[in-house]
Amino acid sequence: MKFPLPLIFVLAASPLAAQNVQFSSQLDQPNNVIGWDVTSSLGTINVSPSTFKMGGTFDFMLDSVNSPFQSGSFNGGLTYTNPTTLHGEMPNPFPFLPPLAEFDIYNLEMAYSAPSFAIDPNTGDFSATATFVVTKGDFEMSGILGNSSNSLAGTTGIPTVIYGTVSQNGSIISMWFDMTLSISVTDPGSGITVGVAFTGDVESFVSTSDANSMHIDVPYGLAAGATNTIQFSNGTPNGTIYLAGSARGRGTFSIPSFGVDLGLSNPRHAATANADMNGNGSFSLYVPASFLGLSVLFQAVEPGSVSNAAGTYIE
């Protein structure tokens, strides 16, 4: 903990200032060390590694470009684990026999949300009810209890009160919070329920020069065989905005004619839209039925500017 927990629930009763300044921050991956533990309906599970690093981006809104800040909210991000494979096994009560079950979580990616919360303007401390949704990931189980493989995309964490601090040093804004989040997974083949809890300090940084960055809000769960709507904000007023999409995951893709790099691997042009006089608008995106079950990433782009990268899944 970076501050004592006798925190500011009294602020929850105070009027919240409008959060209208968008930030997309970079997670401090080398120093964001997350512990995790697993429980199951059958007993103890040993995990490996015992900790992992959290990388990616974290999106939030504040009521001001510069401190003091009075209110905020979380509205997305693209966070992932390093390493990308998390392993667990259920030991056999007879140590000379193989484990009762083994499981692996592969390529876990998550986004976060939290409705408006108050920030102490003097200390930057806050409490927020946060939820995360898995936008990509697979759960595989093997052993004498059976073999199975399931997608974790669409799994929603349990809403949890977390504590954090937002601060500013020069032009750099730091968002820190004490992550305590959990999900529950039930294997349909064996009926085994596995609970996974993540605990650790998460910190990200962003420059005030990136305030009001272009942002897309992608629904969690796009409908296959239908037209879906993806909202964007903070584009160039009356400008043409392009939507790039990829089912290949994260990467780097250069667009020299626009002078930008996308954070997607092998992206494709997915849609085009015109921004209104405030730089806001929406894309209409038809998703073929054959895309059912895919996890996908999207990013908006215009000359000289890109949005956050946002993940979702096709259902």
C-alpha positions in Angstrom: 0.0 0.0 0.0 1.2 3.5 -0.8 -1.2 5.2 1.6 -3.2 4.2 4.7 -6.7 2.9 4.0 -8.7 5.2 6.3 -9.8 6.7 3.0 -12.3 9.2 1.8 -15.6 7.5 1.6 -17.1 10.9 2.7 -16.1 12.1 -0.8 -18.6 9.8 -2.3 -21.3 12.0 -1.0 -19.8 15.1 -2.6 -20.8 16.2 -6.1 -18.5 14.9 -8.7 -17.0 17.2 -11.3 -17.5 16.1 -14.9 -14.8 13.8 -16.2 -14.2 15.0 -19.7 -10.4 14.8 -20.2 -9.4 11.5 -21.8 -6.1 9.8 -21.1 -4.6 6.6 -22.4 -1.6 5.7 -20.2 1.2 3.2 -20.4 1.5 0.6 -17.7 4.9 0.5 -15.9 5.4 -3.1 -16.8 8.8 -3.7 -15.2 7.5 -2.6 -11.8 3.9 -3.8 -11.9 4.3 -7.2 -10.1 1.0 -9.1 -9.7 0.6 -12.1 -7.4 -2.1 -14.6 -8.2 -3.7 -17.6 -6.5 -6.2 -20.2 -7.5 -8.8 -22.1 -5.6 -11.0 -24.9 -6.9 -14.0 -26.9 -6.0 -11.7 -29.9 -5.5 -9.0 -28.4 -3.4 -5.6 -26.7 -3.5 -4.0 -25.6 -6.8 -0.3 -24.7 -7.0 0.6 -21.9 -9.5 3.6 -21.1 -11.6 5.0 -18.5 -11.8 3.8 -17.2 -8.5 3.9 -13.6 -9.8 3.8 -12.0 -13.3 4.2 -8.5 -14.8 1.3 -6.5 -16.1 1.9 -4.5 -19.3 -0.1 -2.6 -21.8 -2.3 0.5 -21.7 -4.8 1.8 -19.2 -7.5 4.3 -20.1 -9.1 6.8 -17.7 -10.8 10.2 -17.6 -10.2 13.0 -15.2 -12.0 16.3 -14.6 -8.9 18.4 -15.5 -5.8 18.3 -17.6 -3.7 19.3 -14.6 -3.9 18.7 -10.8 -5.6 19.2 -8.5 -8.0 16.5 -9.7 -11.5 16.0 -8.1 -13.0 13.1 -10.0 -12.3 10.3 -12.4 -13.4 7.2 -14.1 -11.9 4.1 -15.8 -12.9 3.4 -19.4 -10.9 0.7 -21.0 -7.4 -0.3 -21.7 -5.5 -3.2 -23.2 -3.6 -5.0 -20.4 -1.8 -8.3 -20.6 0.3 -10.7 -18.5 4.1 -11.3 -18.9 4.7 -14.2 -19.2 1.7 -14.9 -21.5 1.2 -18.4 -20.0 0.1 -18.9 -16.4 0.2 -22.5 -15.1 -1.5 -24.3 -12.3 -1.8 -27.9 -11.1 -3.9 -29.8 -8.5 -1.5 -32.1 -6.6 -2.4 -35.7 -6.2 -2.7 -36.8 -2.6 -0.4 -39.7 -3.6 2.8 -37.8 -4.4 4.1 -40.6 -6.6 1.2 -40.2 -9.0 0.6 -37.4 -11.6 -1.4 -34.3 -10.6 -5.1 -34.7 -10.6 -5.4 -31.9 -13.0 -3.3 -29.3 -14.7 -4.4 -26.1 -16.3 -3.0 -23.2 -18.3 -4.2 -19.7 -19.0 -2.9 -18.4 -22.3 -2.7 -14.9 -23.8 -4.8 -13.2 -21.1 -5.9 -9.7 -22.1 -8.2 -7.5 -20.0 -9.9 -4.1 -20.0 -11.2 -2.1 -17.0 -14.2 0.1 -16.1 -15.2 2.1 -13.1 -18.0 4.6 -12.8 -17.3 8.1 -11.6 -15.4 8.3 -8.3 -14.2 11.2 -6.2 -10.6 12.2 -5.9 -9.3 14.0 -2.8 -7.9 17.2 -4.4 -5.2 17.6 -1.7 -3.8 14.0 -1.7 -5.0 12.5 -5.0 -6.4 9.5 -3.1 -9.5 7.8 -4.3 -11.6 4.6 -4.0 -13.4 3.2 -7.0 -15.6 0.2 -7.8 -13.7 -1.5 -10.6 -14.6 -4.3 -12.9 -12.5 -6.0 -15.5 -13.6 -8.0 -18.6 -11.4 -10.6 -20.3 -11.2 -9.7 -24.0 -8.9 -12.5 -25.0 -7.6 -15.7 -23.4 -7.9 -19.4 -23.3 -8.2 -21.9 -20.4 -7.0 -25.4 -20.9 -7.3 -28.3 -18.4 -5.8 -31.7 -18.6 -5.3 -34.7 -16.3 -7.2 -37.7 -14.9 -10.3 -35.5 -14.5 -10.4 -35.0 -18.3 -9.2 -32.7 -21.0 -10.9 -29.5 -22.2 -10.2 -26.1 -23.7 -12.4 -23.0 -23.3 -12.2 -19.3 -24.3 -12.1 -16.9 -21.4 -13.2 -14.0 -23.6 -16.3 -12.3 -22.2 -15.6 -13.5 -18.6 -16.4 -10.5 -16.3 -14.7 -10.0 -13.0 -16.4 -9.4 -9.7 -17.0 -5.7 -9.1 -14.5 -4.8 -6.4 -13.6 -1.6 -4.4 -10.0 -0.7 -5.0 -7.9 2.1 -3.6 -5.5 4.4 -5.5 -3.8 7.7 -6.0 -3.5 10.0 -9.0 -0.7 12.5 -8.9 1.3 14.8 -11.2 5.0 15.5 -11.4 5.7 18.2 -14.0 4.0 17.1 -17.2 3.6 13.5 -16.1 0.4 12.1 -14.5 0.7 8.9 -12.6 -2.3 6.6 -11.9 -1.7 4.0 -9.2 -4.1 1.6 -7.7 -4.1 -1.5 -5.5 -5.5 -4.2 -7.8 -7.6 -6.9 -6.1 -9.7 -8.5 -8.8 -11.0 -12.0 -9.3 -12.8 -14.2 -11.8 -14.5 -17.6 -11.6 -14.3 -20.2 -14.4 -16.3 -23.4 -14.5 -15.0 -26.2 -16.8 -18.1 -27.5 -18.7 -16.7 -30.9 -19.2 -15.7 -31.8 -15.6 -17.8 -29.3 -13.7 -14.8 -28.1 -11.8 -15.0 -24.5 -10.7 -11.7 -22.5 -10.6 -11.5 -19.1 -8.9 -8.5 -16.9 -9.9 -7.6 -13.8 -7.9 -5.1 -11.2 -8.9 -3.4 -8.9 -6.3 -0.8 -6.2 -6.7 0.2 -2.6 -7.3 -0.5 -1.3 -10.8 0.9 2.0 -12.0 0.7 3.8 -15.3 2.0 7.1 -16.7 0.9 9.6 -19.3 2.0 13.1 -20.3 -0.4 16.0 -20.1 0.4 16.6 -23.8 -1.6 13.5 -24.5 -4.7 14.9 -22.8 -7.9 14.5 -24.8 -6.4 11.8 -26.9 -8.5 10.2 -29.6 -10.5 7.4 -28.0 -12.7 4.5 -29.2 -15.2 2.7 -27.0 -15.7 -0.9 -28.3 -18.6 -2.9 -27.0 -17.6 -6.1 -25.2 -19.1 -8.7 -27.4 -19.7 -7.7 -31.0 -22.6 -9.6 -32.7 -21.6 -11.9 -35.5 -23.6 -11.7 -38.6 -24.8 -8.1 -37.7 -23.9 -4.5 -37.9 -22.2 -3.1 -34.8 -21.5 0.5 -33.6 -18.2 1.6 -32.3 -18.0 5.1 -30.9 -15.0 7.5 -31.1 -14.2 10.8 -29.6 -11.5 13.5 -29.8 -10.8 13.2 -33.5 -10.1 16.2 -35.7 -13.4 18.1 -36.0 -15.1 17.4 -39.3 -12.2 15.0 -40.2 -12.2 11.6 -41.7 -11.4 8.8 -39.2 -10.5 5.3 -40.2 -10.9 2.1 -38.1 -8.3 -0.6 -38.2 -8.9 -4.1 -37.0 -6.9 -7.2 -36.4 -7.5 -10.7 -35.3 -3.7 -11.3 -35.1 -3.2 -9.5 -31.7 -0.8 -6.8 -30.6 2.1 -5.6 -32.7 3.6 -2.6 -34.5 2.4 -1.5 -37.9 3.6 1.6 -39.5 1.5 3.9 -41.8 4.2 6.3 -43.2 1.6 8.4 -45.2 -0.1 9.2 -41.9 3.1 9.5 -39.9 1.8 7.1 -37.2 2.3 3.5 -35.9 -0.6 1.3 -35.0 -0.3 -1.1 -32.0 -1.8 -4.0 -34.0 -0.4 -7.0 -35.9 -1.3 -7.2 -39.6 -4.3 -4.8 -39.3 -7.0 -4.4 -42.0 -9.2 -1.4 -42.8 -12.5 -2.1 -41.0 -14.6 1.1 -41.4 -14.5 4.8 -42.2 -16.5 7.6 -40.5 -16.7 11.4 -40.5 -16.2 13.2 -37.2 -18.7 15.9 -36.2 -17.8 19.5 -35.3 -16.5 18.3 -31.9 -14.4 15.4 -33.3 -16.9 12.8 -32.2 -18.7 10.1 -34.2 -19.2 6.4 -34.7 -18.3 3.6 -37.0 -20.8 1.1 -38.5 -19.1 -2.2 -38.6 -20.6 -5.4 -40.2 -19.1 -8.5 -38.6 -19.4 -11.7 -40.7 -20.9 -14.7 -39.1 -17.8 -16.6 -39.8 -15.9 -14.4 -37.3 -17.8 -16.0 -34.4 -15.5 -16.8 -31.5 -12.6 -14.6 -32.5 -10.9 -12.1 -30.2 -10.1 -8.9 -32.1 -8.4 -5.5 -31.6 -9.4 -2.1 -33.0 -7.7 1.2 -33.3 -8.9 4.5 -34.9 -6.4 6.4 -37.0 -6.2 9.7 -38.9 -3.2 11.6 -40.2 -0.9 12.3 -37.3 -3.0 10.6 -34.7 -4.1 7.2 -33.4 -6.5 6.2 -30.7 -6.2 3.7 -27.9 -6.1 0.1 -28.9 -9.2 -1.7 -27.7 -10.0 -5.4 -27.5 -13.2 -7.3 -27.7 -14.6 -10.6 -28.9 -17.2 -11.9 -31.5 -20.2 -13.7 -30.1 
